[in-house]
Amino acid sequence: MSERMRNWFRKYAIVSRKKRLVRDKRFHSFDTAKTVGIVFKVEEGMIPPEVFSVRKFLLKKNIQCSVVGYCDSKALPEELSHITSLDLFTKQELNWYGRPIAENVNKFLQNSYDIVIDLCRDEERYPYPLKYIVSTVQASMIIGGVLYPRCPYDLVVDAQQVCDTSGYVAQVKHYISIINNPQAVAEEENEEEEVKEEASAASAKIVSQYDKQYNRHGSSAGNAV
């Protein structure tokens, strides 16, 4: 089977499922969300620590959280095989053109979520199994940081502006926190204004010190002449 044919089936699988999908699109904050789904990619045999931190953060807010992760190998590394709090699947659980057929993925897609967060930031090697999940999940709001043709994100966080996953997660949490929260927006604007005022004051102080130093040296030079 040619790669061209495989890609055609991949696109068709997403389009055909999306036609049957009814999404109640709306923006949620951590105050209004009841259920959150997280999607991620196992990196070099390891689970990004941010996956656990985000899950813990959500559970502390009494938000139901489901997490599914793709491992791009035929079997899970031994050190990951004992993890039961996350739903992991491998290449062995894909069909011939790459659609995930794992039972835990089917269960993830059967549920509906207020928010789905895509933690995969691998723009060059974004895996089709995750693209299929994120594109066909039933969620009110989908957040991601990797732009590709027909990506399903309702909110895009520019992953290229942050150097690591922890910075990306911090941005995701920040934007979700201020959604439908005028007080948080006002506080952020006040903080920005304070930063500008402090920067302006610091700049004025530097200029003043420079002027004093220049005048002192200039006066000394004049006396010398």
N, C-alpha and C positions, 0 to 999 in steps of 0.2 A: 504494500500500500504506500503510495507516494505521500510525501509530506504535504503537498498541496491538497490532496484529498482529505488528509487528516485535519488540516486547518479548516477546511470547509465544514466538516462534521462538528468541529469544536465551536465554530460560530453558530451553526444551526442549533446545537444543543442549548446554547445560551438564549438565542432568540426565541426558540419554540417554548422554553420554560417561562421566559419573561412574558410571553403573550398570555399565559394562564395566571400570571402573578398580579395580584391587586395590592398595591402599596398605598397605605394611608400616610402620605408624605406630610410630615410636620417636623418642626425643630423642637428638640428636647434639651433640657439642661439636666444636671444631676439632681435637681429638685423635683423634676417632673417625670424622669425616667424610672420605670419599674423593672425593666429587663434590658440587659446589654449583652451583645454578642461580640466576641473578640476573635479575630482571625490573624494568624501569624505563620511565619516560616521558621523551621528549625535551621539554625545557622551553624554549619560546620560541626554537626552532631550535638549542638548545645541549644538550650532554650534561652532566648534573651531574658535576662532577669527582670526587665520591665514588664514582661507578661505576668509574672507573679505579683509585682508591685501594683499594677493596675487592677488585677483581680482582687487583691486585698483591699485596695482603696474603695472599690465598688461595694464589696461585701460589708465594709464598715458603714457604708451609707444605706445598708439594707436594700441594695439593688441586686436582683437575681442576675447571675453572670454565667454565661456558657462560653467556653474557650475551645477553639478547634485549631490545630496546627498541622502543617504539612512537612513531612521529612522526605527530602528528595533522594531516597535510597530504598533498596528493596526490603530492608528490615530496620527496625528501630535500634539505635545503639543500646547496649545492655544497660547503661546507666539511666536511660530514659524509660525502659520497659516497665518499671515499677510505679511510674507516676499515674495516679488514677484521677487526680483533680482536673486534668486536661485531657481533651479528646485528640489523640494523635493518630495520623494515618500516613501510609507510605506509598511508594510506587506500586507495590504489590496489590494495592487496593484501588487501582485505577483501571478503567476499561481500555480497550485497544487504542482509542484516540486521546486518552488522558482525563476523561471525566471521572471524578471520584465516586466510587460505589461502596465505600466503607459504611457500615451500619451507623457508626457515630456521626458521620457526615450527614447521612439521610435524616437522622434524628435532629441534628442541628438545623437543617433546612426545613423541617416540618414545623418548627417553632417560629413564632413571630417576636420581633424585638422592637423596642423603642429606639435604640441606638445600636449600630454595628460599627466597630472600630477596626480598621485594617492596619495592623502594625508592620506589615511588610514594606520595606523601603528599598528593596532591590529592583531599581528601575530597569536595569539592563537584562536581568534574568527573572522577571516577575513570572512565577509559575502559573500555568493554565489552571491547575486544580483550584488554586485560591481565587483566580479570576472568575471561575465558574461559580464558586460559593458566594463571593461578594456580589456578583451580578444577578444572582437568582435568589438571594435570601430575602425573606419578607421582613422588611424593616422600615420604620418611619423615617429614620435618618441614617445615612451611611457616610462615614468619615474616612478619608484616606489621604495618602501623600504621594502616590505614584500616578501620574497622568498617562493614559493610553487611550487609543480610539474607543469611543463609546463607554468610557469608564462610568460606573454608576454612582459616583460620589455626589452627595448633596452639599458637602462641605469639604473643601480641599485645603489641607495644611501643607504649605510648601516645604517638603522634606529636604530640599536642596539648601535651604537657608539655615539648617541646623546640622551640626557635624556628626551627631550620634543619635541612637534611638532614644536615649533618656531625654535629650533636648526636644526631639519630636513629640514624645509622650507629654512632656511639660506643656508644649504648645497646644496639643489636642485637649488636655485637661483645662487649660486656660480658656480656650474658645468655647468649650461646652459650658464652663462655669458662668460665662457672661451672657449666654443666650437667654433671652426673655428676662434679664435681670438688670433693670435700669440702675439699681444701686451699685452693682458691681461695675457697670460701665462708667458711672459717675466717679467712683473711687479711682478707677484706672485713669480717667482723664485728669483727676486732681493730682494723682501721682506723677503723671507726665508733665503737668504744669509745674509741679514742685521741682522736678528734675531740671526742667528748662530754666527756672528761676535760679536754682543752685548753680547751673552751668554758666548762666549769664553773670551771676555775682562773682564766680570764680574767675571768669574771663576778665571782668572789670578790675578785679584785684590784681591780676597778673599785669594788666596794662598800666595800672597805677604804680605798681612796683617798678615796672620797666621805665616809666616816665621819671620817677624819682632818681633811679640809678643813672639814667641818661643825663638828667639835669645836673647831678652831682659831678659826673665825669666831665660834662661840658663846661661846667664852672671851673673845675680844676685845670682844664686845658686852657681856658681863657686866661687864668691867673698866670699860668706858666709862660704864656706868650708875653 
